Amino acid sequence: MSRQELVVKIRNIRREIEELERITSIGNLESFELIISKIKDDIIRNINEEDFKAAKNNMAKINKMRDFTDYIEKQTDVIEQKERELKELQYQLDNYQMNMFEEYSEDENEPEDTRIKHNNKMLRTGDIYASVAGGESERVEQDSLYFMVVRSKEMPDKFALVTNYLEGEYLLQYPKNQELLEGMAYLGNIYFQGDKKAREGFDNIAKFWKETSSS
């Protein structure tokens, strides 16, 4: 699980716990037990008075209250499970070590212009390009070569390409490295929601960097 996925999951579980706590705060179980005890006294009185209809109605009230208190108790158990899960996920996040590639995507929330153009299109951080079968108009192959435009880690005032074939940066200040995008198809930008092809390319690069760093 990536760091970003951990952050999202932790946020979702915290929201679930808050919702469950609002539900359980509605019912004070001790108060319900007092009410149930009072209704039991009423049932005894109803029977003594041979008012069996009232006794039956009061028994139905107790059953409904028991169903509700059982539900509250179950939600309390769910909260405890969620809190244990949250604690484990928070531990993973606190001790998470990003590989170098993941750090590229953590630094930004939106594309940044590089002031470098490719095929009359301004390159931006987060742009994903891929090799395609038969040219830019054809489909992306399963084992495609992917490139992503990033701000350089080696030279923070420069921009670079990273790929799923080799670790390291291809600095875009060198025209020869810009030529790596020749014949490549633009898939989209990872900072734009809904760019599934761009996300797929990003995941392929991330997978390569992760496998390389762990080997």
MDAnalysis code that builds the backbone (N, CA, C; Angstrom):
import MDAnalysis as mda
import numpy as np

u = mda.Universe.empty(645, n_residues=215, atom_resindex=np.repeat(np.arange(215), 3), trajectory=True)
u.add_TopologyAttr("name", ["N", "CA", "C"] * 215)
u.add_TopologyAttr("resid", np.arange(1, 216))
u.add_TopologyAttr("resname", ["MET", "SER", "ARG", "GLN", "GLU", "LEU", "VAL", "VAL", "LYS", "ILE", "ARG", "ASN", "ILE", "ARG", "ARG", "GLU", "ILE", "GLU", "GLU", "LEU", "GLU", "ARG", "ILE", "THR", "SER", "ILE", "GLY", "ASN", "LEU", "GLU", "SER", "PHE", "GLU", "LEU", "ILE", "ILE", "SER", "LYS", "ILE", "LYS", "ASP", "ASP", "ILE", "ILE", "ARG", "ASN", "ILE", "ASN", "GLU", "GLU", "ASP", "PHE", "LYS", "ALA", "ALA", "LYS", "ASN", "ASN", "MET", "ALA", "LYS", "ILE", "ASN", "LYS", "MET", "ARG", "ASP", "PHE", "THR", "ASP", "TYR", "ILE", "GLU", "LYS", "GLN", "THR", "ASP", "VAL", "ILE", "GLU", "GLN", "LYS", "GLU", "ARG", "GLU", "LEU", "LYS", "GLU", "LEU", "GLN", "TYR", "GLN", "LEU", "ASP", "ASN", "TYR", "GLN", "MET", "ASN", "MET", "PHE", "GLU", "GLU", "TYR", "SER", "GLU", "ASP", "GLU", "ASN", "GLU", "PRO", "GLU", "ASP", "THR", "ARG", "ILE", "LYS", "HIS", "ASN", "ASN", "LYS", "MET", "LEU", "ARG", "THR", "GLY", "ASP", "ILE", "TYR", "ALA", "SER", "VAL", "ALA", "GLY", "GLY", "GLU", "SER", "GLU", "ARG", "VAL", "GLU", "GLN", "ASP", "SER", "LEU", "TYR", "PHE", "MET", "VAL", "VAL", "ARG", "SER", "LYS", "GLU", "MET", "PRO", "ASP", "LYS", "PHE", "ALA", "LEU", "VAL", "THR", "ASN", "TYR", "LEU", "GLU", "GLY", "GLU", "TYR", "LEU", "LEU", "GLN", "TYR", "PRO", "LYS", "ASN", "GLN", "GLU", "LEU", "LEU", "GLU", "GLY", "MET", "ALA", "TYR", "LEU", "GLY", "ASN", "ILE", "TYR", "PHE", "GLN", "GLY", "ASP", "LYS", "LYS", "ALA", "ARG", "GLU", "GLY", "PHE", "ASP", "ASN", "ILE", "ALA", "LYS", "PHE", "TRP", "LYS", "GLU", "THR", "SER", "SER", "SER"])
u.atoms.positions = np.array([
    [0.848, -1.195, 0.000],
    [0.000, 0.000, 0.000],
    [0.888, 1.251, 0.000],
    [0.601, 2.175, -0.924],
    [1.397, 3.385, -1.012],
    [1.087, 4.320, 0.149],
    [1.951, 5.336, 0.330],
    [1.732, 6.294, 1.408],
    [0.413, 7.040, 1.203],
    [0.138, 7.403, -0.050],
    [-1.095, 8.126, -0.342],
    [-2.311, 7.268, -0.013],
    [-2.247, 5.972, -0.353],
    [-3.352, 5.059, -0.045],
    [-3.553, 4.927, 1.463],
    [-2.440, 4.889, 2.213],
    [-2.534, 4.821, 3.674],
    [-3.235, 6.059, 4.234],
    [-2.850, 7.224, 3.730],
    [-3.448, 8.474, 4.209],
    [-4.955, 8.486, 3.952],
    [-5.360, 8.069, 2.746],
    [-6.788, 8.045, 2.393],
    [-7.543, 7.055, 3.274],
    [-6.947, 5.864, 3.483],
    [-7.624, 4.843, 4.284],
    [-7.773, 5.290, 5.733],
    [-6.740, 5.905, 6.276],
    [-6.805, 6.416, 7.646],
    [-7.902, 7.474, 7.770],
    [-7.974, 8.360, 6.788],
    [-9.006, 9.399, 6.816],
    [-10.404, 8.788, 6.763],
    [-10.587, 7.767, 5.922],
    [-11.899, 7.118, 5.804],
    [-12.293, 6.385, 7.083],
    [-11.326, 5.705, 7.715],
    [-11.635, 4.975, 8.947],
    [-11.956, 5.936, 10.077],
    [-11.251, 7.048, 10.151],
    [-11.566, 8.051, 11.174],
    [-12.984, 8.582, 10.997],
    [-13.380, 8.780, 9.738],
    [-14.730, 9.256, 9.467],
    [-15.764, 8.196, 9.878],
    [-15.462, 6.930, 9.601],
    [-16.364, 5.843, 9.997],
    [-16.519, 5.782, 11.519],
    [-15.400, 5.942, 12.242],
    [-15.444, 5.908, 13.704],
    [-16.290, 7.057, 14.238],
    [-16.115, 8.240, 13.663],
    [-16.900, 9.405, 14.101],
    [-18.389, 9.161, 13.896],
    [-18.748, 8.566, 12.754],
    [-20.157, 8.285, 12.481],
    [-20.709, 7.255, 13.459],
    [-19.915, 6.214, 13.744],
    [-20.360, 5.180, 14.687],
    [-20.492, 5.748, 16.104],
    [-19.581, 6.640, 16.465],
    [-19.649, 7.240, 17.803],
    [-20.884, 8.117, 17.948],
    [-21.292, 8.769, 16.862],
    [-22.519, 9.566, 16.920],
    [-23.732, 8.666, 17.142],
    [-23.695, 7.480, 16.517],
    [-24.795, 6.535, 16.687],
    [-24.845, 6.019, 18.122],
    [-23.692, 5.604, 18.644],
    [-23.672, 5.022, 19.989],
    [-23.933, 6.054, 21.068],
    [-23.639, 7.324, 20.775],
    [-23.873, 8.362, 21.791],
    [-25.360, 8.611, 22.000],
    [-26.176, 8.166, 21.052],
    [-27.625, 8.354, 21.179],
    [-28.172, 7.549, 22.357],
    [-27.599, 6.351, 22.531],
    [-28.150, 5.459, 23.550],
    [-27.284, 5.340, 24.783],
    [-27.847, 5.667, 25.926],
    [-27.203, 5.416, 27.209],
    [-27.751, 4.082, 27.724],
    [-26.922, 3.033, 27.656],
    [-27.410, 1.683, 27.960],
    [-27.926, 1.558, 29.384],
    [-27.308, 2.253, 30.331],
    [-27.779, 2.193, 31.724],
    [-29.182, 2.782, 31.840],
    [-29.419, 3.870, 31.113],
    [-30.752, 4.477, 31.138],
    [-31.785, 3.536, 30.552],
    [-31.385, 2.832, 29.480],
    [-32.311, 1.886, 28.864],
    [-32.640, 0.746, 29.829],
    [-31.653, 0.293, 30.588],
    [-31.899, -0.792, 31.545],
    [-32.878, -0.344, 32.634],
    [-32.759, 0.904, 33.047],
    [-33.701, 1.434, 34.051],
    [-35.117, 1.484, 33.486],
    [-35.206, 1.915, 32.214],
    [-36.526, 1.984, 31.582],
    [-37.123, 0.583, 31.435],
    [-36.273, -0.371, 30.999],
    [-36.731, -1.754, 30.834],
    [-37.207, -2.318, 32.175],
    [-36.458, -2.021, 33.243],
    [-36.845, -2.487, 34.578],
    [-38.213, -1.918, 34.979],
    [-38.408, -0.639, 34.636],
    [-39.702, -0.007, 34.949],
    [-40.839, -0.675, 34.164],
    [-40.591, -0.982, 32.889],
    [-41.621, -1.620, 32.067],
    [-41.921, -3.024, 32.590],
    [-40.898, -3.723, 33.093],
    [-41.128, -5.048, 33.686],
    [-42.068, -4.955, 34.887],
    [-41.881, -3.910, 35.687],
    [-42.798, -3.696, 36.823],
    [-44.222, -3.478, 36.320],
    [-44.323, -2.727, 35.204],
    [-45.655, -2.485, 34.630],
    [-46.287, -3.789, 34.144],
    [-45.460, -4.665, 33.566],
    [-45.977, -5.945, 33.066],
    [-46.523, -6.794, 34.217],
    [-45.775, -6.814, 35.317],
    [-46.243, -7.573, 36.488],
    [-47.585, -7.029, 36.967],
    [-47.683, -5.695, 36.994],
    [-48.936, -5.082, 37.418],
    [-50.058, -5.409, 36.432],
    [-49.726, -5.373, 35.116],
    [-50.727, -5.694, 34.100],
    [-51.272, -7.115, 34.278],
    [-50.367, -8.052, 34.560],
    [-50.776, -9.449, 34.731],
    [-51.648, -9.593, 35.978],
    [-51.221, -8.925, 37.049],
    [-52.013, -9.002, 38.287],
    [-53.427, -8.449, 38.070],
    [-53.486, -7.447, 37.190],
    [-54.783, -6.842, 36.907],
    [-55.491, -7.540, 35.746],
    [-54.846, -8.625, 35.232],
    [-55.372, -9.392, 34.112],
    [-55.602, -8.524, 32.868],
    [-54.745, -7.500, 32.754],
    [-54.772, -6.662, 31.546],
    [-53.699, -7.198, 30.596],
    [-54.020, -8.310, 29.962],
    [-53.027, -9.030, 29.162],
    [-52.641, -8.278, 27.877],
    [-53.577, -7.488, 27.363],
    [-53.252, -6.693, 26.176],
    [-52.163, -5.675, 26.497],
    [-52.289, -5.007, 27.642],
    [-51.276, -4.027, 28.057],
    [-49.942, -4.720, 28.323],
    [-50.007, -5.909, 28.926],
    [-48.787, -6.669, 29.212],
    [-48.072, -7.024, 27.908],
    [-48.883, -7.450, 26.894],
    [-48.306, -7.805, 25.594],
    [-47.651, -6.593, 24.931],
    [-48.320, -5.450, 25.007],
    [-47.763, -4.226, 24.418],
    [-46.461, -3.820, 25.109],
    [-46.440, -3.949, 26.428],
    [-45.230, -3.603, 27.173],
    [-44.090, -4.569, 26.858],
    [-44.420, -5.856, 26.658],
    [-43.391, -6.839, 26.284],
    [-42.801, -6.493, 24.911],
    [-43.664, -6.030, 23.996],
    [-43.189, -5.627, 22.665],
    [-42.232, -4.433, 22.778],
    [-42.546, -3.512, 23.699],
    [-41.656, -2.363, 23.928],
    [-40.274, -2.833, 24.383],
    [-40.266, -3.796, 25.307],
    [-38.987, -4.316, 25.807],
    [-38.192, -4.965, 24.685],
    [-38.858, -5.747, 23.840],
    [-38.176, -6.419, 22.733],
    [-37.543, -5.407, 21.777],
    [-38.281, -4.326, 21.493],
    [-37.736, -3.285, 20.613],
    [-36.526, -2.610, 21.249],
    [-36.619, -2.355, 22.542],
    [-35.502, -1.717, 23.245],
    [-34.300, -2.643, 23.312],
    [-34.571, -3.945, 23.481],
    [-33.479, -4.914, 23.501],
    [-32.784, -4.975, 22.141],
    [-33.585, -4.922, 21.075],
    [-33.001, -4.906, 19.726],
    [-32.099, -3.693, 19.543],
    [-32.584, -2.559, 20.054],
    [-31.805, -1.326, 19.907],
    [-30.516, -1.381, 20.725],
    [-30.612, -1.840, 21.972],
    [-29.404, -1.900, 22.816],
    [-28.416, -2.917, 22.270],
    [-28.921, -4.028, 21.701],
    [-28.028, -5.014, 21.064],
    [-27.292, -4.377, 19.888],
    [-28.022, -3.573, 19.122],
    [-27.412, -2.892, 17.973],
    [-26.325, -1.929, 18.432],
    [-26.602, -1.172, 19.486],
    [-25.623, -0.222, 20.020],
    [-24.361, -0.953, 20.484],
    [-24.568, -2.088, 21.181],
    [-23.424, -2.853, 21.671],
    [-22.576, -3.378, 20.510],
    [-23.240, -3.814, 19.446],
    [-22.507, -4.301, 18.271],
    [-21.694, -3.182, 17.639],
    [-22.270, -1.977, 17.575],
    [-21.543, -0.844, 16.999],
    [-20.338, -0.480, 17.864],
    [-20.472, -0.662, 19.167],
    [-19.342, -0.418, 20.074],
    [-18.205, -1.383, 19.758],
    [-18.548, -2.645, 19.479],
    [-17.530, -3.631, 19.091],
    [-16.877, -3.249, 17.773],
    [-17.691, -2.750, 16.844],
    [-17.156, -2.327, 15.541],
    [-16.184, -1.165, 15.725],
    [-16.520, -0.226, 16.603],
    [-15.636, 0.915, 16.878],
    [-14.284, 0.425, 17.389],
    [-14.306, -0.537, 18.292],
    [-13.056, -1.079, 18.837],
    [-12.213, -1.722, 17.744],
    [-12.870, -2.446, 16.832],
    [-12.149, -3.057, 15.711],
    [-11.544, -1.996, 14.801],
    [-12.341, -0.954, 14.520],
    [-11.875, 0.129, 13.666],
    [-10.702, 0.870, 14.308],
    [-10.764, 1.053, 15.616],
    [-9.681, 1.747, 16.319],
    [-8.397, 0.934, 16.278],
    [-8.517, -0.392, 16.379],
    [-7.321, -1.246, 16.258],
    [-6.737, -1.160, 14.849],
    [-7.625, -1.176, 13.858],
    [-7.179, -1.057, 12.468],
    [-6.517, 0.298, 12.230],
    [-7.126, 1.351, 12.795],
    [-6.573, 2.692, 12.646],
    [-5.187, 2.784, 13.277],
    [-5.024, 2.187, 14.444],
    [-3.731, 2.205, 15.126],
    [-2.655, 1.518, 14.291],
    [-3.016, 0.396, 13.667],
    [-2.066, -0.338, 12.833],
    [-1.700, 0.462, 11.586],
    [-2.702, 1.061, 10.951],
    [-2.439, 1.862, 9.755],
    [-1.607, 3.096, 10.083],
    [-1.884, 3.727, 11.230],
    [-1.109, 4.898, 11.638],
    [0.338, 4.513, 11.899],
    [0.539, 3.324, 12.467],
    [1.906, 2.829, 12.693],
    [2.627, 2.649, 11.354],
    [1.918, 2.062, 10.380],
    [2.510, 1.871, 9.061],
    [2.867, 3.202, 8.419],
    [1.974, 4.192, 8.590],
    [2.235, 5.508, 8.003],
    [3.414, 6.189, 8.682],
    [3.464, 6.113, 10.016],
    [4.549, 6.746, 10.765],
    [5.905, 6.145, 10.426],
    [5.893, 4.863, 10.038],
    [7.152, 4.166, 9.744],
    [7.336, 3.907, 8.250],
    [6.548, 4.615, 7.440],
    [6.601, 4.394, 5.999],
    [7.866, 5.015, 5.416],
    [8.517, 4.258, 4.583],
    [9.706, 4.753, 3.891],
    [9.401, 4.786, 2.403],
    [9.270, 5.973, 1.886],
    [8.971, 6.098, 0.460],
    [10.194, 5.770, -0.384],
    [9.973, 5.058, -1.502],
    [11.072, 4.939, -2.438],
    [11.209, 6.275, -3.158],
    [12.278, 6.469, -3.853],
    [12.581, 7.777, -4.434],
    [11.486, 8.235, -5.390],
    [10.923, 7.297, -6.148],
    [9.910, 7.698, -7.123],
    [8.671, 8.257, -6.441],
    [8.241, 7.644, -5.357],
    [7.047, 8.120, -4.659],
    [7.234, 9.553, -4.161],
    [8.474, 9.913, -3.844],
    [8.730, 11.264, -3.360],
    [8.423, 12.303, -4.424],
    [8.588, 11.929, -5.693],
    [8.292, 12.886, -6.759],
    [6.831, 13.322, -6.705],
    [5.938, 12.363, -6.536],
    [4.508, 12.677, -6.573],
    [4.015, 13.287, -5.275],
    [4.774, 13.134, -4.180],
    [4.348, 13.678, -2.894],
    [4.565, 15.184, -2.810],
    [5.478, 15.703, -3.622],
    [5.872, 17.100, -3.487],
    [4.845, 18.076, -4.034],
    [3.970, 17.618, -4.935],
    [3.090, 18.543, -5.620],
    [1.650, 18.066, -5.576],
    [0.741, 19.007, -5.754],
    [-0.681, 18.687, -5.839],
    [-1.269, 19.084, -7.184],
    [-0.499, 19.808, -7.982],
    [-0.976, 20.238, -9.290],
    [0.212, 20.378, -10.232],
    [-0.050, 20.340, -11.547],
    [1.054, 20.407, -12.521],
    [1.792, 21.745, -12.467],
    [3.055, 21.675, -12.817],
    [3.883, 22.882, -12.887],
    [4.510, 22.949, -14.271],
    [4.376, 24.090, -14.922],
    [4.971, 24.253, -16.245],
    [6.490, 24.181, -16.164],
    [7.079, 23.462, -17.120],
    [8.546, 23.330, -17.141],
    [9.191, 24.401, -18.026],
    [8.370, 25.100, -18.809],
    [8.838, 26.074, -19.804],
    [9.600, 25.381, -20.940],
    [9.362, 24.080, -21.070],
    [9.950, 23.290, -22.157],
    [8.814, 22.688, -22.965],
    [8.867, 22.845, -24.290],
    [7.808, 22.335, -25.147],
    [8.241, 21.073, -25.884],
    [7.257, 20.186, -26.092],
    [7.461, 18.985, -26.903],
    [6.278, 18.883, -27.851],
    [6.574, 18.878, -29.160],
    [5.512, 18.880, -30.179],
    [4.516, 20.022, -29.926],
    [5.057, 21.204, -29.663],
    [4.267, 22.414, -29.430],
    [3.367, 22.335, -28.200],
    [3.640, 21.392, -27.329],
    [2.872, 21.268, -26.085],
    [3.801, 21.514, -24.901],
    [3.376, 22.396, -23.996],
    [4.182, 22.670, -22.819],
    [4.237, 21.440, -21.922],
    [5.432, 21.002, -21.580],
    [5.581, 19.880, -20.647],
    [5.303, 20.368, -19.231],
    [4.564, 19.561, -18.472],
    [4.234, 19.892, -17.096],
    [4.560, 18.713, -16.193],
    [4.916, 19.013, -14.957],
    [5.163, 17.916, -14.018],
    [3.891, 17.091, -13.884],
    [4.058, 15.771, -13.838],
    [2.906, 14.874, -13.762],
    [2.468, 14.357, -15.116],
    [2.991, 14.942, -16.218],
    [2.666, 14.433, -17.553],
    [3.219, 13.019, -17.711],
    [2.409, 12.137, -18.302],
    [2.831, 10.763, -18.551],
    [2.827, 10.503, -20.052],
    [3.927, 9.942, -20.541],
    [4.055, 9.539, -21.935],
    [4.345, 8.046, -21.986],
    [3.937, 7.404, -23.098],
    [4.164, 5.966, -23.221],
    [4.473, 5.599, -24.663],
    [5.288, 4.551, -24.830],
    [5.527, 4.010, -26.166],
    [4.260, 3.310, -26.621],
    [3.972, 3.384, -27.910],
    [2.750, 2.794, -28.437],
    [3.062, 1.914, -29.633],
    [2.146, 1.001, -29.929],
    [2.317, 0.099, -31.074],
    [1.899, 0.823, -32.339],
    [2.874, 1.132, -33.224],
    [2.553, 1.724, -34.510],
    [2.419, 3.229, -34.513],
    [2.836, 3.894, -33.442],
    [2.761, 5.346, -33.427],
    [1.770, 5.864, -32.412],
    [1.683, 7.199, -32.305],
    [0.880, 7.826, -31.259],
    [-0.608, 7.534, -31.379],
    [-1.075, 7.159, -32.566],
    [-2.509, 6.921, -32.741],
    [-2.908, 5.495, -32.391],
    [-1.929, 4.648, -32.090],
    [-2.210, 3.246, -31.801],
    [-2.305, 3.017, -30.299],
    [-2.609, 1.758, -29.935],
    [-2.825, 1.427, -28.531],
    [-1.505, 1.348, -27.761],
    [-1.602, 1.564, -26.475],
    [-0.448, 1.412, -25.588],
    [-0.269, -0.069, -25.297],
    [0.937, -0.577, -25.479],
    [1.192, -1.992, -25.253],
    [1.294, -2.282, -23.758],
    [1.089, -3.563, -23.408],
    [1.110, -3.954, -21.998],
    [2.484, -3.728, -21.376],
    [3.547, -3.929, -22.156],
    [4.907, -3.765, -21.629],
    [5.526, -2.452, -22.104],
    [4.710, -1.418, -22.165],
    [5.159, -0.129, -22.699],
    [6.260, 0.493, -21.842],
    [7.008, 1.340, -22.499],
    [7.981, 2.193, -21.826],
    [7.254, 3.478, -21.441],
    [7.280, 3.805, -20.163],
    [6.586, 4.996, -19.676],
    [7.588, 6.041, -19.208],
    [7.236, 7.305, -19.434],
    [8.012, 8.423, -18.916],
    [7.084, 9.354, -18.146],
    [7.627, 9.950, -17.086],
    [6.887, 10.953, -16.332],
    [7.759, 12.193, -16.176],
    [7.143, 13.357, -16.361],
    [7.847, 14.630, -16.181],
    [7.812, 14.993, -14.699],
    [8.979, 15.284, -14.125],
    [9.065, 15.586, -12.700],
    [10.006, 16.767, -12.471],
    [9.933, 17.354, -11.298],
    [10.962, 18.311, -10.880],
    [12.130, 17.499, -10.353],
    [13.311, 17.830, -10.810],
    [14.493, 17.045, -10.478],
    [14.782, 17.042, -8.983],
    [15.170, 15.875, -8.469],
    [15.628, 15.772, -7.089],
    [17.121, 16.111, -7.002],
    [17.821, 15.821, -8.088],
    [19.264, 16.070, -8.106],
    [19.575, 17.561, -8.274],
    [18.739, 18.236, -9.086],
    [18.911, 19.669, -9.331],
    [17.537, 20.324, -9.211],
    [17.137, 20.748, -8.012],
    [15.776, 21.225, -7.745],
    [15.288, 22.351, -8.636],
    [16.197, 23.080, -9.286],
    [15.762, 24.164, -10.177],
    [15.570, 23.683, -11.606],
    [15.705, 22.361, -11.832],
    [15.569, 21.782, -13.164],
    [14.429, 20.761, -13.184],
    [14.097, 20.311, -14.397],
    [13.069, 19.290, -14.574],
    [13.676, 18.085, -15.271],
    [13.008, 16.942, -15.120],
    [13.584, 15.714, -15.638],
    [12.489, 14.724, -16.042],
    [12.924, 13.646, -16.688],
    [12.062, 12.513, -16.991],
    [12.499, 11.334, -16.129],
    [11.537, 10.574, -15.633],
    [11.845, 9.293, -14.979],
    [11.032, 8.237, -15.717],
    [11.496, 6.982, -15.661],
    [10.907, 5.946, -16.479],
    [10.768, 4.632, -15.722],
    [10.121, 3.670, -16.342],
    [9.965, 2.349, -15.728],
    [10.981, 1.343, -16.253],
    [12.057, 1.859, -16.860],
    [13.100, 0.959, -17.354],
    [14.422, 1.133, -16.614],
    [14.683, 2.357, -16.197],
    [15.932, 2.632, -15.481],
    [15.659, 3.604, -14.351],
    [16.323, 3.385, -13.204],
    [16.270, 4.374, -12.136],
    [17.112, 5.572, -12.542],
    [16.850, 6.697, -11.921],
    [17.624, 7.882, -12.221],
    [16.823, 8.863, -13.049],
    [17.394, 10.032, -13.242],
    [16.719, 11.113, -13.934],
    [17.355, 11.383, -15.291],
    [16.513, 11.807, -16.226],
    [16.969, 12.291, -17.520],
    [16.634, 13.779, -17.560],
    [17.600, 14.600, -17.238],
    [17.351, 16.036, -17.099],
    [16.915, 16.649, -18.432],
    [15.817, 17.400, -18.392],
    [15.263, 17.986, -19.605],
    [16.033, 19.213, -20.088],
    [17.015, 19.668, -19.320],
    [17.840, 20.777, -19.775],
    [18.728, 20.346, -20.944],
    [18.867, 19.022, -21.079],
    [19.659, 18.487, -22.187],
    [18.725, 18.085, -23.331],
    [18.851, 18.735, -24.504],
    [17.964, 18.423, -25.646],
    [17.935, 16.932, -26.002],
    [19.056, 16.245, -25.778],
    [19.099, 14.822, -26.106],
    [18.076, 14.042, -25.278],
    [17.897, 14.433, -24.037],
    [16.916, 13.746, -23.194],
    [15.486, 14.078, -23.618],
    [15.284, 15.294, -24.148],
    [13.954, 15.651, -24.636],
    [13.553, 14.762, -25.808],
    [14.554, 14.289, -26.553],
    [14.283, 13.421, -27.702],
    [13.729, 12.060, -27.281],
    [13.847, 11.719, -25.994],
    [13.311, 10.440, -25.527],
    [11.796, 10.361, -25.701],
    [11.154, 11.521, -25.796],
    [9.703, 11.547, -25.938],
    [9.246, 11.458, -27.391],
    [10.192, 11.444, -28.325],
    [9.816, 11.335, -29.735],
    [9.113, 10.004, -29.975],
    [7.966, 10.064, -30.631],
    [7.218, 8.848, -30.924],
    [6.398, 8.334, -29.758],
    [6.461, 9.044, -28.642],
    [5.700, 8.634, -27.457],
    [4.298, 9.261, -27.492],
    [3.352, 8.573, -26.873],
    [1.976, 9.090, -26.796],
    [1.755, 9.748, -25.446],
    [1.135, 10.921, -25.472],
    [0.775, 11.606, -24.227],
    [-0.474, 10.937, -23.656],
    [-0.383, 10.447, -22.408],
    [-1.504, 9.746, -21.788],
    [-2.357, 10.642, -20.897],
    [-1.760, 11.702, -20.386],
    [-2.494, 12.573, -19.467],
    [-1.590, 13.015, -18.336],
    [-2.193, 13.529, -17.276],
    [-1.430, 14.046, -16.147],
    [-1.986, 13.447, -14.850],
    [-1.102, 12.975, -13.983],
    [-1.547, 12.266, -12.773],
    [-2.246, 13.182, -11.776],
    [-2.068, 14.501, -11.929],
    [-2.695, 15.424, -10.994],
    [-4.116, 15.800, -11.415],
    [-4.553, 15.293, -12.568],
    [-5.915, 15.530, -13.031],
    [-6.768, 14.315, -12.705],
    [-7.811, 14.499, -11.945],
    [-8.692, 13.392, -11.591],
    [-9.336, 12.813, -12.841],
    [-9.400, 11.486, -12.881],
    [-10.051, 10.821, -14.008],
    [-9.097, 10.408, -15.109],
    [-7.835, 10.841, -15.048],
    [-6.856, 10.417, -16.053],
    [-6.370, 9.008, -15.723],
    [-7.192, 8.016, -16.092],
    [-6.881, 6.637, -15.730],
    [-5.626, 6.124, -16.439],
    [-5.446, 6.510, -17.692],
    [-4.267, 6.055, -18.442],
    [-2.991, 6.620, -17.828],
    [-3.068, 7.889, -17.410],
    [-1.907, 8.503, -16.765],
    [-1.594, 7.800, -15.454],
    [-2.629, 7.473, -14.678],
    [-2.437, 6.775, -13.407],
    [-1.845, 5.390, -13.632],
    [-2.277, 4.725, -14.710],
    [-1.733, 3.403, -15.026],
    [-0.241, 3.498, -15.332],
    [0.137, 4.532, -16.099],
    [1.552, 4.732, -16.389],
    [2.345, 5.031, -15.132],
    [1.783, 5.882, -14.282],
    [2.419, 6.212, -13.001],
    [2.639, 4.949, -12.177],
    [1.615, 4.097, -12.102],
    [1.711, 2.862, -11.312],
    [2.793, 1.937, -11.859],
    [2.944, 1.892, -13.183],
    [3.980, 1.052, -13.785],
    [5.379, 1.557, -13.422],
    [5.561, 2.865, -13.447],
    [6.863, 3.426, -13.068],
    [7.127, 3.178, -11.580],
    [6.110, 3.421, -10.756],
    [6.258, 3.228, -9.306],
    [6.602, 1.784, -8.981],
    [5.947, 0.845, -9.657],
    [6.201, -0.577, -9.424],
    [7.648, -0.917, -9.747],
    [8.145, -0.398, -10.882],
    [9.534, -0.664, -11.270],
    [10.514, -0.122, -10.239],
    [10.311, 1.118, -9.800],
    [11.220, 1.726, -8.836],
    [11.186, 0.990, -7.504],
    [9.989, 0.552, -7.107],
    [9.859, -0.184, -5.842],
    [10.586, -1.512, -5.911],
    [10.389, -2.242, -7.014],
    [11.052, -3.548, -7.163],
    [12.554, -3.394, -7.235],
    [13.010, -2.335, -7.914],
    [14.450, -2.110, -8.048],
    [15.084, -1.754, -6.713],
    [14.404, -0.908, -5.937],
    [14.965, -0.465, -4.651],
    [14.985, -1.581, -3.613],
    [14.074, -2.556, -3.765],
    [14.015, -3.649, -2.781],
    [14.892, -4.833, -3.170],
    [15.457, -4.817, -4.363],
    [16.276, -5.951, -4.807],
    [17.740, -5.745, -4.440],
])
